[in-house]
Amino acid sequence: TPLPLSALRLLVPPIRLVSAAIWQTIQQKVVADYGMLEEFVSMVTDIVPELLTTQQRAQLILGLRARLILELCQIEATADFELVQPHLDRVQMLIEEWVTEAGAANMEVPHSKFVDLVKNMLKDPEEREHFFQKVFPEEFGPTYDEALHSLMWMFLSRLEKFLPLQTFQQVASMFGEVSSVLEECMDSVSRREELKTLLQYQKDLILLDHNG
């Protein structure tokens, strides 16, 4: 039986919990949530750029955003310029950032062919139909998904190494005033049913392993 999220929050550090949710999203190809994934990767790599090369970062964040845009374009109800435009603006901004990071600040930023493609599809239903029947399966099919999968695995693995789990002694050395920390930590845990759920879950696992 899966643990409820409220109990998992007591067991797993928040960043690792987010990483696990991101990994599940990529594995299950929940494309509607790729925008949140792109924003998280962008935020983290802005602060810790060493996690990915400039090219890897561009491929991952642009790849996620582009896949989300195509998902919106593919569904009739969301193939609307006003809905898609903010995402196109985001892509253009990311391209400009990538050109700057790549050391080509003096070069004129090329207008994204992808942005032009999307705009044309939204104007012309026949072109949109042709793209999703002929082009999409080849250029944005399993190979594209696998590339995103590999890049995200690399990012999350390196983030996990960057933020290793700390022992209780190490965490204690980071505290300030002991009394205020103790009370606040106790309040957040000891009076919650989630702690009982977590302890019982772990106890059942140990018993299951022992009996097995």
C-alpha positions in Angstrom: 0.0 0.0 0.0 1.5 3.4 -1.0 2.3 5.8 1.8 0.2 9.0 1.8 2.1 12.1 0.7 1.6 13.6 4.2 3.5 10.7 5.7 6.1 10.7 3.0 6.9 14.3 3.9 8.1 13.1 7.3 10.3 10.4 5.8 11.8 12.1 2.7 13.5 15.5 2.5 11.4 17.9 0.4 13.9 18.2 -2.5 14.1 14.4 -2.8 10.4 14.1 -2.7 10.1 16.7 -5.5 12.8 14.8 -7.5 10.8 11.5 -7.1 7.6 13.2 -8.3 9.5 14.7 -11.3 10.9 11.3 -12.1 7.4 9.7 -12.0 6.1 12.4 -14.2 8.8 11.8 -16.8 8.4 8.0 -16.7 4.6 8.3 -17.1 4.9 11.0 -19.7 2.4 13.4 -18.0 3.2 16.1 -20.6 0.6 18.5 -19.1 3.0 18.9 -16.1 6.2 19.5 -18.1 6.0 23.2 -17.6 6.5 22.8 -13.9 9.4 20.5 -14.6 11.1 23.0 -16.9 10.7 25.8 -14.3 12.2 23.6 -11.6 15.2 22.6 -13.7 15.7 26.2 -14.8 15.6 27.5 -11.2 18.0 24.9 -9.9 20.5 25.2 -12.7 20.4 29.0 -12.5 21.9 28.6 -9.0 24.0 25.5 -9.6 24.9 25.5 -13.4 27.5 22.8 -12.8 24.7 20.1 -12.7 24.4 20.2 -16.5 26.5 21.5 -19.4 25.1 24.6 -21.2 24.0 22.3 -24.1 22.4 19.7 -21.8 20.5 22.4 -19.9 19.2 23.9 -23.1 18.2 20.5 -24.5 16.3 19.6 -21.3 14.5 22.8 -20.6 13.6 23.7 -24.2 12.7 20.0 -24.8 10.3 20.0 -22.0 8.6 23.3 -22.9 8.5 22.4 -26.6 6.8 19.1 -25.8 4.2 20.8 -23.6 3.5 23.3 -26.4 2.9 20.5 -28.9 0.6 18.8 -26.5 -1.5 22.0 -26.3 -1.5 22.2 -30.1 -2.5 18.6 -30.6 -5.6 18.9 -28.4 -8.4 20.8 -30.2 -9.7 22.5 -27.0 -6.2 24.0 -26.2 -5.0 24.7 -29.8 -5.6 28.3 -29.2 -3.1 31.1 -29.8 -3.8 32.9 -26.5 -3.2 29.8 -24.5 0.0 28.8 -26.4 1.5 32.3 -26.7 2.9 32.5 -23.1 4.7 29.2 -23.7 6.1 30.5 -27.0 7.3 33.6 -25.2 9.0 31.4 -22.6 10.7 29.4 -25.4 12.0 32.6 -27.0 13.3 33.8 -23.7 15.1 30.5 -23.0 16.7 30.6 -26.5 18.0 34.1 -25.9 19.4 33.0 -22.5 21.1 30.0 -24.1 22.7 32.1 -26.8 24.1 34.4 -24.1 25.3 31.5 -22.0 27.0 29.9 -25.0 29.2 33.0 -25.3 27.5 34.5 -28.4 26.1 37.6 -26.8 27.0 39.7 -29.8 25.3 37.4 -32.2 21.7 38.3 -33.3 19.3 35.8 -31.8 17.9 33.6 -34.5 14.1 33.4 -34.5 13.1 30.0 -33.5 12.0 27.8 -36.3 9.9 25.9 -33.7 8.1 29.1 -32.8 7.3 29.8 -36.5 6.1 26.2 -36.9 3.7 26.5 -34.0 2.3 29.8 -35.1 1.7 28.4 -38.6 0.0 25.3 -37.2 -2.4 27.4 -35.1 -3.3 29.5 -38.2 -3.7 26.5 -40.5 -5.7 23.4 -39.4 -4.6 21.4 -42.4 -0.9 22.1 -41.6 -1.5 21.1 -38.0 -3.2 17.9 -39.1 -0.3 17.1 -41.5 2.3 17.8 -38.7 0.8 15.5 -36.1 0.2 12.7 -38.7 3.5 12.8 -40.5 6.2 14.8 -38.6 5.4 14.5 -34.9 5.8 10.6 -34.7 9.2 10.9 -36.3 10.7 14.0 -34.6 8.9 13.9 -31.3 8.2 10.3 -30.7 10.0 7.6 -28.6 13.5 8.9 -29.4 12.6 12.4 -28.3 11.0 11.0 -25.1 14.0 8.9 -24.4 16.4 11.9 -24.7 14.3 13.8 -22.2 14.2 10.8 -19.9 18.1 10.4 -20.0 18.7 14.1 -19.4 16.3 14.3 -16.5 17.8 11.2 -15.0 21.2 12.9 -15.2 19.9 16.1 -13.7 18.1 14.4 -10.8 21.1 12.1 -10.1 23.5 15.0 -9.9 21.1 17.0 -7.7 20.8 14.1 -5.3 24.6 13.9 -5.0 24.8 17.7 -4.6 22.3 17.5 -1.7 23.3 14.3 0.2 21.3 13.1 3.2 22.7 14.4 6.4 23.1 12.4 9.7 21.3 13.8 12.8 24.7 14.9 14.1 25.4 16.9 11.0 21.9 18.5 11.1 22.3 19.3 14.8 25.5 21.3 14.0 23.4 23.6 11.7 20.9 24.5 14.4 20.8 27.8 16.2 19.0 28.1 19.6 18.2 24.5 20.7 15.0 25.2 22.8 13.2 27.0 19.9 14.2 24.4 17.4 13.2 21.5 19.6 9.7 22.9 20.3 9.0 23.7 16.6 10.3 20.3 15.4 8.2 18.5 18.0 5.1 20.4 17.1 5.5 19.5 13.4 5.8 15.8 14.1 4.7 14.3 17.4 1.0 15.4 17.4 0.3 14.2 13.8 -1.4 11.0 12.7 1.1 10.9 9.8 3.9 9.9 12.2 1.9 6.9 13.5 1.1 5.9 9.9 4.8 6.1 8.9 6.0 4.1 11.9 3.3 1.4 11.4 4.1 1.2 7.7 7.9 0.8 8.4 7.1 -1.8 11.1 5.0 -3.8 8.7 7.7 -3.7 6.1 10.3 -5.0 8.6 7.9 -7.8 9.7 7.2 -8.7 6.1 10.9 -9.0 5.3 11.6 -11.0 8.4 8.8 -13.5 7.7 9.8 -13.7 4.0 
